[in-house]
């Protein structure tokens, strides 16, 4: 956070947030689903000055350096955040010089109010009503257990209220979410249901009210662990969409993969230097009322991207053996769910810490309007002798040289009756190896001949048989 001044007048604040590869704590990479209290999750710093009058505060820098595993990486990330704040500072000062201090403040206030009016106008056109939906995390971060996320959504006039107070109590592991992240995911769900283009300002949030309860998985309190809260926020989005779909069925997509998978590898290089390889596997979307789900695109509640294989293999002692889409994993529907992503890593270092956060291994992403659920996720560790260990959705372990970790995300849910899907679209999926010929017949009632074309007569008969049944 950097204050922005023009002469002696405070114009505002430049603020950045960022993930850091390691901030100390119990395991390399700091975040781990089986952390059980915040004190295991790395250095905790109260509000302190990192810089004073543009010069670094040495004591604070030394404190950070003494608590992180790879100071060079941490200070590089911090430097990038400081630089981003400085860019914002210059831009805000330029606006103040252009419009004047009072003029800029008036423009900012007017833009917030304008955004609010747009959002209220659209919400007012929605039907009033209340709907509830419960979705589940498949783990408490330590063991397999259903953790309910309960969303009750009310549309009344030009306002929306999302009540998450009925969600599960805080869990043992680090999946407990901060209220701020839950709020962001609620705003995301509502904003995605809008048809208007609105400015990206906080004015859009004014008509949206979020209710959470301290001490639940939706509002962590001390000393609860929360470093892997991302998956809970993703499930809040799915639960909100499940409720909104009952009120706005033509605006809401089926569930996607359930949240970007996070895999963290940490060990020593052959020369003794430590590394932390922090990988996000993104992602796939559910089918929408108007289109198929996206394949290989980050969750709508995230702005993350995968690390390109060439970068990963040049920077870290890891080999990526496969990265691709998995056929027959998108939920069938008039608009198909996106396909699951498979990524396979071979470890090249001994005693490598591996931390994984994934989900949807037990409860698949839901379909809507008659669409089928997507495929579930999986984690497999293949040993050098070929034996396989099936692993849970969330875990921390140690792997060795030659061990191969195989992760497959869930597939997106489908939207609409699969037998209403255009046969030509099914044939295109078969030609692109996204759907097998057997699945085309069973799930869509579309028969593909030996040339890869739709057998129209057999398809009519297949679909008529389903209708008669």
Secondary structure, DSSP 8 states (H G I E B T S, - for coil): -EEEEETTEEEEEE------S---SSSTTS--TT--SGGGS-----S--SEETTEE-HHHHHHHHTT-S-HHHHHHHHHHHHHHHHHHHHHHHHHHHHH-HHHHHHHHHHHHHHHHHHHHHHHHHS--EEEEEEEEEEESSSSEEEEEEEEEEEEETTEEEEE-TTS-B--SSTT---HHHHHHHHHHHHHHH--S---SSGGGGTTEEEE--TTBTTB--TT---TTTHHHHHHHHHHHHHHHHHH-TTT-----SSS-EEEEEEEE-TTS-EEEEEEEE-EE----SSS---EEE--TT-------HHHHHHHSSEEEEEEEEETT-S--SSB----EEEEEEEE-SSSEEEEEE---SSS----BTT-------EEEEE-TTS-EEEE-SEEEEEE-TT-EEEEE------BS-GGGS-HHHHHHHHHTTSS-HHHHHHHH---B-TTS-B-HHHHHHHHHHHHH-
